[in-house]
Amino acid sequence: MAATQVPEFEHPKKAFGWAARDPSGHLSPFHFSRRETGDKDVAFKVLYCGICHSDLHMVKNEWGFSIYPMVPGHEVVGVVTQVGSKVQKYKIGDRVGVGCLVQSCRTCQDCSDNLENYCSSYTLTYGAKSSDGTITYGGYSDSMVVDEHFVVRIPNELPLDAAAPLLCAGITVYSPLRYFGLDKPGLHVGVVGLGGLGHMAVKFAKAFGAKVTVISTSPNKKQEAMQHLGADSFLISRDQDQMQAAKETLDGIIDTVSAVHSLVPLIGLLKSHGKLVMVGAPEKPLELPIIPLLMGRKLIAGSGIGGLKETQEMIDFAAEHNVKPDIELIPIDYVNEAMERLIKADVKYRFVIDIGNTLKQSS
């Protein structure tokens, strides 16, 4: 699907970024525009933007609802350049970030409960139709204008580049750890998959005081998981002896894997009343065996990002406990190579684009 208006002239403020024009997903320089800063808006200069795996799905229209041209990016951080007359929380010069959402209805029960992420009419940061009918453009760009409600403050203790992936990968694992009560010292938490989400789940679970077991199909990730990320143990999910020895030892599991995989071995690792929480998004349905759930009152659940209040809480917790993603900082003109590497999971563990230093009109 293509946007109907000419992006460069639909709003008054000129903007520049990199966009995909079609499902090839190839990104290239793109002139567009941002709205004027409204009464409750915060305008900011983008300095860094993380590359989320969903950016890859979206630029290639793998989920079937992409709108082109598309400027991806929903792990966006920068410095405030202008605030509207009714903005109360931010001032020029503040360090801020924007995650996956830029609007919600603000009136439904979920919005009232600070769960804008579950509002049925939220607006995504990019590739979505906003209330004025124009298409949202994300953080692979030089500037953003966002309602202050959907802006979070980045504490000074967090480097801006490392803060970016917290706005999607960080909150995606923090929220279920909190909601499902897996945030207490002494609990034993499993993490399936050791990518952008998985490595953050290990770090947050350890910061909460839990014992952490990483579950992976890749034996070569054991040293990294235990020595670098601080996991307490490591299971190879294809090794039946290892999985059998760890049966019924985990209080909960955060499953970050987006590929189709069997749930039966994971359910077997849970203690009675244990919780298997899915945060990855496989493209095809998984088989859900019921009898293993009955034998121990076990739970399978899903969780998607988090509300704005909780996102701020997560950022503040990360600053206080020095929880930071492992990033590879790249220039904007490397973004297509980065996407190719992301397909092969060739990154430890999150690409972050150095927008402030490398996004130039001539690039």
C-alpha positions as CSV (number, residue, x, y, z in Angstrom):
1,M,0.0,0.0,0.0
2,A,1.3,3.5,-0.8
3,A,0.8,6.8,1.0
4,T,-1.6,9.1,-0.8
5,Q,-0.1,12.5,-0.2
6,V,3.3,13.8,-1.2
7,P,5.3,13.2,2.1
8,E,7.6,16.2,1.6
9,F,4.8,18.7,1.6
10,E,2.0,17.3,3.7
11,H,3.3,19.0,6.9
12,P,5.1,22.3,7.4
13,K,8.4,21.1,9.0
14,K,11.0,19.6,6.6
15,A,12.4,16.3,7.6
16,F,15.0,13.8,6.3
17,G,15.5,10.2,6.8
18,W,15.9,6.8,5.1
19,A,12.9,4.9,3.8
20,A,11.9,1.7,2.2
21,R,9.8,2.3,-1.0
22,D,8.6,-1.3,-1.6
23,P,8.7,-4.9,-0.1
24,S,12.3,-5.3,-1.3
25,G,12.9,-3.6,2.0
26,H,15.9,-1.6,0.6
27,L,16.3,1.7,2.4
28,S,17.5,4.9,0.9
29,P,17.5,8.7,1.6
30,F,14.1,10.2,1.8
31,H,12.8,13.8,2.1
32,F,9.5,14.2,4.0
33,S,7.9,16.4,6.6
34,R,6.8,16.6,10.2
35,R,3.8,18.4,11.7
36,E,4.2,21.7,13.5
37,T,4.8,21.4,17.3
38,G,1.3,21.4,18.8
39,D,0.3,22.6,22.3
40,K,1.1,19.3,23.9
41,D,3.8,18.2,21.5
42,V,7.5,17.7,22.1
43,A,9.8,18.1,19.1
44,F,13.3,16.5,19.3
45,K,16.4,16.0,17.3
46,V,17.0,12.3,16.8
47,L,20.5,11.2,17.9
48,Y,20.2,7.4,17.9
49,C,17.7,4.8,16.8
50,G,17.8,1.0,17.4
51,I,17.0,-1.5,14.7
52,C,14.3,-3.9,16.0
53,H,13.6,-7.2,14.3
54,S,10.1,-5.9,13.6
55,D,11.7,-3.2,11.4
56,L,12.9,-6.0,9.2
57,H,9.4,-7.6,9.0
58,M,7.8,-4.2,8.3
59,V,10.1,-3.0,5.5
60,K,9.6,-6.3,3.7
61,N,5.8,-6.3,4.4
62,E,6.1,-9.8,5.9
63,W,3.1,-9.0,8.2
64,G,1.0,-7.8,5.3
65,F,0.0,-4.3,6.4
66,S,3.1,-2.2,5.5
67,I,2.5,1.3,4.0
68,Y,5.2,2.8,1.6
69,P,7.2,4.9,1.7
70,M,8.2,3.7,5.2
71,V,10.6,5.3,7.6
72,P,11.2,2.6,10.2
73,G,12.4,3.0,13.8
74,H,10.7,2.7,17.2
75,E,13.7,2.8,19.5
76,V,14.3,6.5,19.2
77,V,16.3,8.8,21.4
78,G,17.4,12.4,21.2
79,V,17.3,15.9,22.6
80,V,14.3,18.2,22.9
81,T,14.4,21.2,20.5
82,Q,10.9,22.7,21.0
83,V,7.9,22.1,23.3
84,G,4.3,23.2,22.9
85,S,2.7,25.8,25.2
86,K,0.9,23.2,27.3
87,V,3.7,20.7,27.7
88,Q,4.5,20.2,31.4
89,K,7.0,17.4,31.7
90,Y,9.8,18.5,29.2
91,K,11.9,21.5,28.3
92,I,14.4,22.3,25.5
93,G,17.6,20.3,26.0
94,D,16.0,17.3,27.8
95,R,17.1,13.8,26.9
96,V,14.1,11.9,25.7
97,G,12.9,8.8,23.9
98,V,10.0,7.4,22.0
99,G,9.1,3.7,21.7
100,C,6.5,1.8,19.6
101,L,3.5,4.1,20.1
102,V,2.8,7.7,19.4
103,Q,-1.0,7.9,20.0
104,S,-3.8,6.0,21.7
105,C,-7.5,6.8,22.4
106,R,-6.7,7.9,26.0
107,T,-10.3,7.1,27.1
108,C,-10.7,3.3,27.1
109,Q,-10.2,1.1,30.2
110,D,-6.7,0.0,29.1
111,C,-5.6,3.7,28.5
112,S,-7.1,4.6,31.9
113,D,-5.0,1.8,33.4
114,N,-1.7,3.1,31.8
115,L,-1.8,0.2,29.3
116,E,-1.8,2.2,26.1
117,N,-0.1,-0.8,24.5
118,Y,-3.3,-2.7,24.7
119,C,-5.6,0.1,23.5
120,S,-7.6,-1.1,20.5
121,S,-6.9,2.1,18.6
122,Y,-3.3,2.9,19.3
123,T,-1.1,4.4,16.6
124,L,2.3,2.9,15.8
125,T,5.4,5.1,15.6
126,Y,5.8,4.3,12.0
127,G,3.8,2.8,9.1
128,A,0.4,3.7,10.6
129,K,-2.3,6.2,9.9
130,S,-2.5,8.9,12.5
131,S,-5.6,10.8,13.6
132,D,-5.1,13.5,11.0
133,G,-5.0,10.9,8.2
134,T,-1.3,11.1,7.5
135,I,1.2,8.3,7.8
136,T,3.6,8.1,10.7
137,Y,7.3,8.0,10.1
138,G,9.8,6.6,12.6
139,G,13.2,7.2,13.9
140,Y,15.5,6.5,11.0
141,S,15.2,10.3,10.6
142,D,16.6,13.6,11.8
143,S,13.6,14.8,13.9
144,M,10.3,13.7,15.5
145,V,7.2,15.5,16.9
146,V,5.3,13.5,19.4
147,D,2.6,14.1,22.0
148,E,4.4,14.5,25.4
149,H,2.3,11.6,26.9
150,F,4.2,9.2,24.6
151,V,7.7,10.6,25.3
152,V,9.9,9.2,28.1
153,R,12.7,10.8,29.9
154,I,16.2,9.3,29.6
155,P,18.1,9.5,32.9
156,N,21.6,11.1,32.7
157,E,23.1,7.8,34.0
158,L,22.1,6.0,30.8
159,P,24.2,6.6,27.6
160,L,21.7,7.7,24.9
161,D,22.9,5.1,22.4
162,A,22.4,2.2,24.8
163,A,19.1,3.6,26.0
164,A,17.5,3.3,22.5
165,P,16.9,-0.5,22.5
166,L,15.3,-0.3,25.9
167,L,12.3,1.4,24.4
168,C,11.2,-1.8,22.6
169,A,13.4,-4.8,23.5
170,G,13.8,-3.6,27.1
171,I,10.1,-3.0,27.9
172,T,9.0,-6.1,26.0
173,V,10.8,-8.3,28.5
174,Y,10.6,-6.1,31.6
175,S,6.8,-5.9,31.5
176,P,6.1,-9.7,31.7
177,L,8.8,-10.2,34.3
178,R,6.9,-7.7,36.5
179,Y,3.3,-8.6,35.6
180,F,3.8,-12.3,36.1
181,G,5.7,-11.9,39.3
182,L,9.0,-13.2,38.0
183,D,10.8,-10.1,39.4
184,K,11.6,-11.4,42.9
185,P,14.9,-12.6,44.3
186,G,15.2,-16.4,44.6
187,L,13.0,-17.3,41.7
188,H,14.3,-19.4,38.8
189,V,13.6,-17.8,35.4
190,G,14.2,-19.4,32.0
191,V,15.0,-17.3,28.9
192,V,14.5,-18.9,25.5
193,G,16.6,-17.4,22.7
194,L,19.6,-15.1,23.1
195,G,19.0,-12.3,20.7
196,G,18.0,-8.7,21.2
197,L,15.1,-9.6,23.5
198,G,16.7,-12.6,25.1
199,H,19.8,-10.9,26.2
200,M,17.7,-8.1,27.8
201,A,15.6,-10.7,29.6
202,V,18.7,-12.2,31.1
203,K,19.9,-8.8,32.3
204,F,16.6,-7.7,33.8
205,A,15.9,-11.0,35.5
206,K,19.4,-11.0,37.1
207,A,18.9,-7.4,38.2
208,F,15.6,-8.5,39.9
209,G,17.7,-11.1,41.8
210,A,16.5,-14.2,40.0
211,K,18.5,-17.2,39.1
212,V,18.5,-17.4,35.2
213,T,18.8,-20.3,32.8
214,V,19.2,-19.7,29.1
215,I,17.6,-22.2,26.8
216,S,19.0,-22.2,23.3
217,T,19.4,-24.4,20.2
218,S,23.0,-23.1,19.8
219,P,25.6,-24.7,22.0
220,N,28.1,-22.1,21.0
221,K,26.1,-19.5,22.9
222,K,26.8,-21.1,26.3
223,Q,30.0,-19.2,27.1
224,E,28.5,-15.9,26.1
225,A,25.3,-16.5,28.1
226,M,27.1,-17.4,31.3
227,Q,30.4,-15.5,31.3
228,H,29.3,-12.3,29.6
229,L,25.6,-12.0,30.3
230,G,25.7,-13.6,33.8
231,A,23.3,-16.5,33.3
232,D,23.5,-19.1,36.0
233,S,23.0,-22.1,33.7
234,F,22.5,-23.0,30.1
235,L,20.3,-25.7,28.4
236,I,20.6,-26.9,24.8
237,S,16.9,-27.4,24.0
238,R,17.7,-30.3,21.5
239,D,19.6,-32.2,24.2
240,Q,16.9,-34.5,25.7
241,D,19.1,-35.5,28.6
242,Q,19.8,-31.9,29.7
243,M,16.1,-31.0,29.3
244,Q,15.0,-34.1,31.3
245,A,17.5,-33.2,34.1
246,A,16.0,-29.7,34.3
247,K,12.3,-30.8,34.4
248,E,10.1,-28.9,36.7
249,T,12.8,-26.5,38.0
250,L,11.7,-23.1,36.6
251,D,9.1,-20.7,38.1
252,G,8.7,-19.0,34.8
253,I,10.0,-18.7,31.2
254,I,10.3,-15.7,28.9
255,D,10.2,-17.1,25.3
256,T,11.6,-14.6,22.9
257,V,11.9,-16.9,19.8
258,S,10.1,-15.8,16.7
259,A,10.6,-19.0,14.7
260,V,8.1,-21.9,14.9
261,H,9.2,-24.2,17.8
262,S,7.7,-26.9,20.1
263,L,6.3,-25.8,23.4
264,V,6.1,-29.2,25.0
265,P,9.8,-29.3,26.2
266,L,9.4,-25.8,27.7
267,I,6.2,-26.6,29.5
268,G,8.1,-29.6,31.0
269,L,10.7,-27.3,32.5
270,L,8.1,-25.4,34.5
271,K,7.2,-26.2,38.2
272,S,3.6,-26.5,39.1
273,H,1.9,-23.1,38.6
274,G,4.8,-22.1,36.3
275,K,4.3,-19.5,33.6
276,L,5.5,-19.7,30.0
277,V,5.3,-16.1,28.6
278,M,5.6,-15.6,24.8
279,V,7.1,-12.3,23.6
280,G,8.4,-13.4,20.2
281,A,5.9,-13.4,17.3
282,P,6.2,-16.5,15.1
283,E,4.5,-16.0,11.7
284,K,2.7,-19.4,11.9
285,P,0.6,-20.8,14.7
286,L,2.3,-23.0,17.3
287,E,0.8,-26.3,18.5
288,L,-0.6,-25.8,22.0
289,P,-0.7,-29.1,23.9
290,I,-3.3,-28.9,26.7
291,I,-2.6,-32.0,28.9
292,P,0.9,-30.8,30.0
293,L,-0.8,-27.6,31.2
294,L,-3.4,-29.5,33.2
295,M,-0.7,-31.5,34.9
296,G,0.5,-28.7,37.2
297,R,-1.9,-25.9,36.6
298,K,0.6,-24.3,34.2
299,L,0.0,-21.1,32.2
300,I,0.9,-20.0,28.7
301,A,0.5,-16.3,28.1
302,G,1.5,-13.5,25.8
303,S,2.8,-10.0,26.5
304,G,3.4,-7.0,24.1
305,I,5.7,-4.1,24.9
306,G,4.3,-2.0,27.8
307,G,2.4,1.2,28.7
308,L,4.1,4.6,29.0
309,K,4.1,4.7,32.8
310,E,5.8,1.3,32.9
311,T,8.2,2.2,30.2
312,Q,9.4,5.2,32.2
313,E,9.7,2.9,35.3
314,M,11.8,0.4,33.2
315,I,14.1,3.1,32.0
316,D,14.6,4.4,35.5
317,F,15.2,0.9,36.8
318,A,17.8,0.3,34.1
319,A,19.6,3.5,34.9
320,E,19.6,2.7,38.6
321,H,20.8,-0.9,38.2
322,N,23.1,-0.3,35.2
323,V,21.1,-2.6,32.9
324,K,22.2,-1.8,29.3
325,P,21.8,-3.6,26.0
326,D,24.9,-4.7,24.2
327,I,25.0,-2.7,21.0
328,E,26.8,-2.3,17.7
329,L,26.8,1.3,16.7
330,I,26.5,1.8,12.9
331,P,26.3,4.7,10.5
332,I,23.0,5.2,8.6
333,D,24.5,4.2,5.3
334,Y,25.3,0.7,6.7
335,V,21.6,0.1,7.5
336,N,20.9,-2.2,4.5
337,E,23.9,-4.4,5.4
338,A,22.7,-4.4,9.0
339,M,19.3,-5.7,7.9
340,E,21.0,-8.5,6.0
341,R,23.0,-9.4,9.1
342,L,19.9,-9.3,11.2
343,I,18.3,-11.9,9.0
344,K,21.2,-14.2,9.9
345,A,21.1,-13.1,13.6
346,D,24.6,-11.8,13.1
347,V,24.6,-9.1,15.8
348,K,25.4,-8.9,19.5
349,Y,22.8,-8.0,20.3
350,R,21.2,-4.8,18.9
351,F,22.2,-2.5,16.0
352,V,21.9,1.2,16.9
353,I,22.1,3.8,14.2
354,D,24.2,6.8,15.0
355,I,21.7,9.3,13.4
356,G,23.1,12.4,14.9
357,N,26.6,12.0,13.5
358,T,25.9,10.1,10.2
359,L,22.5,11.1,8.8
360,K,23.4,13.8,6.3
361,Q,21.2,15.3,3.5
362,S,23.9,14.2,1.0
363,S,24.1,10.6,2.2
